[in-house]
Amino acid sequence: MARVTRTEQRLDAPKGLRNTRGRTRSSNDRFGRFTEWIARAMGTPWFLLGLSLFVILWMGWNTLAPADWRFDSRDLGFIALTLVLSLQASYAAPLILLAQNRQDDRDRVQIEQDRQRAERNLADTEYLAREVVALRIAMRDMASKDFIRAELRSLLEQLDQQNEPDRRDDETDAVV
Protein backbone atom coordinates (compact mmCIF):
# COMPACT_ATOMS: atom_id res chain seq x y z
CA MET A 1 0.00 0.00 0.00
CA ALA A 2 1.47 3.34 -1.05
CA ARG A 3 1.78 6.01 1.57
CA VAL A 4 -0.14 9.22 0.81
CA THR A 5 1.62 12.41 1.81
CA ARG A 6 -0.09 15.25 3.56
CA THR A 7 -0.02 17.53 0.50
CA GLU A 8 -1.61 14.88 -1.67
CA GLN A 9 -4.51 14.62 0.77
CA ARG A 10 -5.33 18.33 0.56
CA LEU A 11 -8.12 18.68 -1.92
CA ASP A 12 -9.40 22.06 -0.75
CA ALA A 13 -6.71 24.03 -2.59
CA PRO A 14 -5.93 24.09 -6.32
CA LYS A 15 -2.82 22.19 -7.36
CA GLY A 16 -0.92 25.38 -8.08
CA LEU A 17 -1.32 26.52 -4.49
CA ARG A 18 -0.16 23.25 -2.92
CA ASN A 19 3.39 23.17 -1.71
CA THR A 20 5.27 19.91 -2.01
CA ARG A 21 7.52 20.62 0.99
CA GLY A 22 4.66 20.23 3.45
CA ARG A 23 4.09 23.93 3.99
CA THR A 24 0.59 25.05 3.36
CA ARG A 25 -0.76 28.43 2.44
CA SER A 26 -2.33 28.77 5.88
CA SER A 27 1.05 28.38 7.64
CA ASN A 28 2.49 31.15 5.43
CA ASP A 29 -0.54 33.24 6.22
CA ARG A 30 -0.13 32.55 9.93
CA PHE A 31 3.48 33.75 9.78
CA GLY A 32 2.38 36.83 7.83
CA ARG A 33 -0.24 37.66 10.46
CA PHE A 34 2.44 37.19 13.15
CA THR A 35 4.79 39.64 11.41
CA GLU A 36 1.97 42.16 11.11
CA TRP A 37 1.21 41.75 14.81
CA ILE A 38 4.89 42.35 15.65
CA ALA A 39 5.03 45.41 13.39
CA ARG A 40 1.85 46.84 14.93
CA ALA A 41 3.10 46.12 18.47
CA MET A 42 6.46 47.79 17.84
CA GLY A 43 4.76 50.93 16.65
CA THR A 44 2.84 51.52 19.86
CA PRO A 45 3.73 53.83 22.74
CA TRP A 46 3.48 50.84 25.11
CA PHE A 47 6.32 49.08 23.31
CA LEU A 48 8.51 52.18 23.49
CA LEU A 49 7.65 52.65 27.15
CA GLY A 50 8.39 48.98 27.90
CA LEU A 51 11.68 49.08 26.00
CA SER A 52 12.68 52.29 27.80
CA LEU A 53 11.86 50.74 31.18
CA PHE A 54 13.86 47.63 30.23
CA VAL A 55 16.91 49.73 29.31
CA ILE A 56 16.60 51.86 32.47
CA LEU A 57 16.32 48.78 34.69
CA TRP A 58 19.23 47.11 32.90
CA MET A 59 21.46 50.14 33.26
CA GLY A 60 20.31 50.80 36.84
CA TRP A 61 20.92 47.22 37.91
CA ASN A 62 24.36 47.09 36.32
CA THR A 63 25.28 50.45 37.84
CA LEU A 64 23.79 50.31 41.34
CA ALA A 65 23.75 46.59 42.19
CA PRO A 66 26.65 45.02 44.14
CA ALA A 67 29.60 44.16 41.91
CA ASP A 68 29.03 40.41 42.22
CA TRP A 69 25.42 40.70 40.96
CA ARG A 70 26.25 42.80 37.89
CA PHE A 71 26.34 41.01 34.55
CA ASP A 72 27.07 43.93 32.17
CA SER A 73 29.84 46.37 32.99
CA ARG A 74 29.25 50.07 32.82
CA ASP A 75 32.95 50.54 32.28
CA LEU A 76 32.75 48.58 29.00
CA GLY A 77 29.71 50.56 27.78
CA PHE A 78 27.00 47.98 28.51
CA ILE A 79 28.14 45.62 25.77
CA ALA A 80 25.46 43.01 26.54
CA LEU A 81 22.69 45.65 26.42
CA THR A 82 24.01 46.88 23.07
CA LEU A 83 24.04 43.29 21.81
CA VAL A 84 20.45 42.68 22.99
CA LEU A 85 19.18 45.90 21.39
CA SER A 86 21.07 45.17 18.15
CA LEU A 87 19.60 41.67 18.04
CA GLN A 88 16.11 43.06 18.63
CA ALA A 89 16.59 45.62 15.84
CA SER A 90 18.03 43.04 13.44
CA TYR A 91 14.89 40.91 13.82
CA ALA A 92 12.46 43.82 13.95
CA ALA A 93 13.47 45.41 10.66
CA PRO A 94 12.82 42.34 8.44
CA LEU A 95 9.57 41.57 10.26
CA ILE A 96 8.37 45.12 9.71
CA LEU A 97 9.37 44.90 6.03
CA LEU A 98 7.46 41.62 5.66
CA ALA A 99 4.38 43.20 7.20
CA GLN A 100 4.77 46.20 4.91
CA ASN A 101 5.07 43.92 1.86
CA ARG A 102 1.85 42.15 2.85
CA GLN A 103 0.14 45.51 3.22
CA ASP A 104 1.47 46.56 -0.19
CA ASP A 105 0.01 43.37 -1.69
CA ARG A 106 -3.35 44.09 -0.09
CA ASP A 107 -3.20 47.69 -1.32
CA ARG A 108 -2.35 46.49 -4.83
CA VAL A 109 -5.37 44.16 -4.82
CA GLN A 110 -7.59 46.94 -3.46
CA ILE A 111 -6.35 49.36 -6.13
CA GLU A 112 -7.08 46.78 -8.85
CA GLN A 113 -10.58 46.23 -7.47
CA ASP A 114 -11.14 50.00 -7.33
CA ARG A 115 -9.94 50.31 -10.92
CA GLN A 116 -12.31 47.57 -12.06
CA ARG A 117 -15.17 49.18 -10.14
CA ALA A 118 -14.38 52.54 -11.75
CA GLU A 119 -14.36 50.93 -15.21
CA ARG A 120 -17.75 49.36 -14.52
CA ASN A 121 -19.11 52.68 -13.25
CA LEU A 122 -17.78 54.43 -16.37
CA ALA A 123 -19.36 51.82 -18.64
CA ASP A 124 -22.67 52.12 -16.77
CA THR A 125 -22.54 55.91 -16.98
CA GLU A 126 -21.81 55.81 -20.70
CA TYR A 127 -24.68 53.35 -21.23
CA LEU A 128 -27.07 55.57 -19.27
CA ALA A 129 -25.92 58.64 -21.20
CA ARG A 130 -26.62 56.84 -24.49
CA GLU A 131 -30.04 55.84 -23.19
CA VAL A 132 -30.85 59.42 -22.18
CA VAL A 133 -29.81 60.66 -25.63
CA ALA A 134 -31.98 57.97 -27.25
CA LEU A 135 -34.92 59.02 -25.08
CA ARG A 136 -34.44 62.67 -26.01
CA ILE A 137 -34.37 61.78 -29.69
CA ALA A 138 -37.50 59.67 -29.25
CA MET A 139 -39.19 62.49 -27.35
CA ARG A 140 -38.65 64.87 -30.27
CA ASP A 141 -40.68 62.51 -32.45
CA MET A 142 -43.46 62.30 -29.88
CA ALA A 143 -46.36 64.68 -29.85
CA SER A 144 -46.45 67.34 -27.18
CA LYS A 145 -49.59 68.55 -25.36
CA ASP A 146 -49.71 71.71 -27.42
CA PHE A 147 -49.43 69.75 -30.66
CA ILE A 148 -52.24 67.39 -29.60
CA ARG A 149 -54.46 70.33 -28.57
CA ALA A 150 -53.87 72.06 -31.88
CA GLU A 151 -54.67 68.87 -33.78
CA LEU A 152 -57.83 68.32 -31.75
CA ARG A 153 -58.93 71.93 -32.37
CA SER A 154 -58.39 71.55 -36.10
CA LEU A 155 -60.32 68.27 -36.08
CA LEU A 156 -63.14 69.92 -34.16
CA GLU A 157 -63.18 72.77 -36.65
CA GLN A 158 -63.30 70.28 -39.54
CA LEU A 159 -66.15 68.45 -37.84
CA ASP A 160 -67.96 71.71 -37.26
CA GLN A 161 -67.51 72.62 -40.91
CA GLN A 162 -68.80 69.21 -42.00
CA ASN A 163 -71.75 69.49 -39.64
CA GLU A 164 -72.75 72.99 -40.85
CA PRO A 165 -74.06 71.78 -44.23
CA ASP A 166 -75.99 69.07 -42.42
CA ARG A 167 -77.51 71.69 -40.11
CA ARG A 168 -78.47 73.86 -43.06
CA ASP A 169 -80.19 70.88 -44.64
CA ASP A 170 -81.98 70.18 -41.38
CA GLU A 171 -83.04 73.85 -41.09
CA THR A 172 -84.36 73.92 -44.64
CA ASP A 173 -86.26 70.69 -44.08
CA ALA A 174 -87.80 72.12 -40.93
CA VAL A 175 -88.92 75.34 -42.69
CA VAL A 176 -90.65 73.52 -45.53
FENDA-V542787 format. One record per residue. N is the residue number from 1. RES is the residue in three letters. SS is DSSP state (hx for helix, st for strand, lp for the rest). OMEGA is omega as a letter, one per 20 degrees, with the letter a starting at -180 (* if undefined). Layout:
# FENDA-V542787
<<N & RES & SS & OMEGA> <N & RES & SS & OMEGA>>
This chain:
# FENDA-V542787
<<1 & MET & lp & a> <2 & ALA & lp & a> <3 & ARG & lp & a> <4 & VAL & lp & a> <5 & THR & lp & a> <6 & ARG & hx & a> <7 & THR & hx & r> <8 & GLU & hx & r> <9 & GLN & hx & a> <10 & ARG & lp & r> <11 & LEU & lp & a> <12 & ASP & lp & r> <13 & ALA & lp & r> <14 & PRO & lp & a> <15 & LYS & hx & a> <16 & GLY & hx & a> <17 & LEU & hx & r> <18 & ARG & lp & r> <19 & ASN & lp & a> <20 & THR & lp & a> <21 & ARG & lp & r> <22 & GLY & lp & r> <23 & ARG & lp & r> <24 & THR & lp & r> <25 & ARG & hx & a> <26 & SER & hx & r> <27 & SER & hx & r> <28 & ASN & hx & r> <29 & ASP & hx & r> <30 & ARG & hx & r> <31 & PHE & hx & r> <32 & GLY & hx & r> <33 & ARG & hx & r> <34 & PHE & hx & r> <35 & THR & hx & r> <36 & GLU & hx & r> <37 & TRP & hx & r> <38 & ILE & hx & a> <39 & ALA & hx & r> <40 & ARG & hx & a> <41 & ALA & hx & a> <42 & MET & hx & a> <43 & GLY & lp & a> <44 & THR & lp & r> <45 & PRO & hx & a> <46 & TRP & hx & r> <47 & PHE & hx & r> <48 & LEU & hx & r> <49 & LEU & hx & r> <50 & GLY & hx & r> <51 & LEU & hx & r> <52 & SER & hx & r> <53 & LEU & hx & r> <54 & PHE & hx & a> <55 & VAL & hx & r> <56 & ILE & hx & r> <57 & LEU & hx & r> <58 & TRP & hx & a> <59 & MET & hx & r> <60 & GLY & hx & r> <61 & TRP & hx & a> <62 & ASN & hx & r> <63 & THR & hx & a> <64 & LEU & hx & a> <65 & ALA & lp & r> <66 & PRO & lp & a> <67 & ALA & lp & a> <68 & ASP & lp & a> <69 & TRP & lp & a> <70 & ARG & lp & r> <71 & PHE & lp & r> <72 & ASP & lp & a> <73 & SER & lp & r> <74 & ARG & lp & a> <75 & ASP & lp & r> <76 & LEU & lp & r> <77 & GLY & lp & r> <78 & PHE & lp & a> <79 & ILE & hx & a> <80 & ALA & hx & r> <81 & LEU & hx & r> <82 & THR & hx & r> <83 & LEU & hx & a> <84 & VAL & hx & a> <85 & LEU & hx & r> <86 & SER & hx & r> <87 & LEU & hx & r> <88 & GLN & hx & a> <89 & ALA & hx & a> <90 & SER & hx & r> <91 & TYR & hx & a> <92 & ALA & hx & a> <93 & ALA & hx & r> <94 & PRO & hx & r> <95 & LEU & hx & r> <96 & ILE & hx & r> <97 & LEU & hx & r> <98 & LEU & hx & r> <99 & ALA & hx & r> <100 & GLN & hx & r> <101 & ASN & hx & r> <102 & ARG & hx & r> <103 & GLN & hx & r> <104 & ASP & hx & r> <105 & ASP & hx & r> <106 & ARG & hx & r> <107 & ASP & hx & r> <108 & ARG & hx & r> <109 & VAL & hx & r> <110 & GLN & hx & r> <111 & ILE & hx & r> <112 & GLU & hx & r> <113 & GLN & hx & r> <114 & ASP & hx & r> <115 & ARG & hx & r> <116 & GLN & hx & r> <117 & ARG & hx & r> <118 & ALA & hx & r> <119 & GLU & hx & r> <120 & ARG & hx & r> <121 & ASN & hx & r> <122 & LEU & hx & r> <123 & ALA & hx & r> <124 & ASP & hx & r> <125 & THR & hx & r> <126 & GLU & hx & r> <127 & TYR & hx & r> <128 & LEU & hx & r> <129 & ALA & hx & r> <130 & ARG & hx & r> <131 & GLU & hx & r> <132 & VAL & hx & r> <133 & VAL & hx & r> <134 & ALA & hx & r> <135 & LEU & hx & r> <136 & ARG & hx & r> <137 & ILE & hx & r> <138 & ALA & hx & r> <139 & MET & hx & r> <140 & ARG & hx & a> <141 & ASP & hx & a> <142 & MET & lp & a> <143 & ALA & lp & r> <144 & SER & lp & r> <145 & LYS & hx & a> <146 & ASP & hx & r> <147 & PHE & hx & a> <148 & ILE & hx & r> <149 & ARG & hx & r> <150 & ALA & hx & r> <151 & GLU & hx & r> <152 & LEU & hx & r> <153 & ARG & hx & r> <154 & SER & hx & r> <155 & LEU & hx & r> <156 & LEU & hx & r> <157 & GLU & hx & r> <158 & GLN & hx & r> <159 & LEU & hx & r> <160 & ASP & hx & r> <161 & GLN & hx & r> <162 & GLN & hx & a> <163 & ASN & hx & r> <164 & GLU & hx & r> <165 & PRO & hx & r> <166 & ASP & hx & r> <167 & ARG & hx & r> <168 & ARG & hx & r> <169 & ASP & hx & r> <170 & ASP & hx & a> <171 & GLU & hx & r> <172 & THR & hx & r> <173 & ASP & hx & a> <174 & ALA & hx & a> <175 & VAL & hx & a> <176 & VAL & lp & *>>
